[in-house]
Amino acid sequence: MLAAEIARRELTVDRIVSGTLARQRDTVAPLAALTGAPTSIDPRWDEYDADDILDEYSESAVRLAGQPSGASRVTREDFQRVLEEALLSWIASAKRALPTEHWPAFYERANSALGDLVGELDRGQTALVCTSGGVLAAICLRLLGAPDQTFVRFNRVTVNAGITKVIHGSRGTTMVSFNEHGHLEKPGGSFVTYR
């Protein structure tokens, strides 16, 4: 559906980049087939590790990878609440515990990936990036000058295969649209997912 939207927009794509995660690389395949653009993988576009963050910053047994045996059923709302509390603790913490990537490192990783990509493009060129909601949220914070805690709000509403448009010009790098997902809402149903 994303590739069909790119085709509908008649977008000329000069480059496609993704992180190393399977879902990111899987998104690249139809886009590369459509555009013929060269593709590359950069691990800086990878998502934060939710289970590592939950291990370090939550006392709940809830994990993205699954529920412990014998645990009562956890609703999506319960999981989201636990995750958001852990994310806020991660952001506020001065801890630099491993294996969890600390917040400042994640924030800088995401934004340096964007900065390097923008620096590699020639004037007028377009790149598509297949990344994840957390990376996108961290980039949005910097582009909008928003406080770190706003990360959770961006992360909560980021739709899989949504389109965020960023441009770079003489005034710097600017976000001109966020999380467009009309192409996922079709007659007879919606294909909007968040995780």
Secondary structure, DSSP 8 states (H G I E B T S, - for coil): -HHHHHHHTT---SEEEE-SSHHHHHHHHHHHHHH---EEE-GGGS---HHHHHHHH--S---TT---TT-----HHHHHHHHHHHHHHHHH-----SSS--HHHHHHHHHHHHHHHHHHS-TT--EEEE--HHHHHHHHHHHHT--GGGHHHHHHH--TT-EEEEEEETTEEEEEEEEE-GGGEETTEE-----
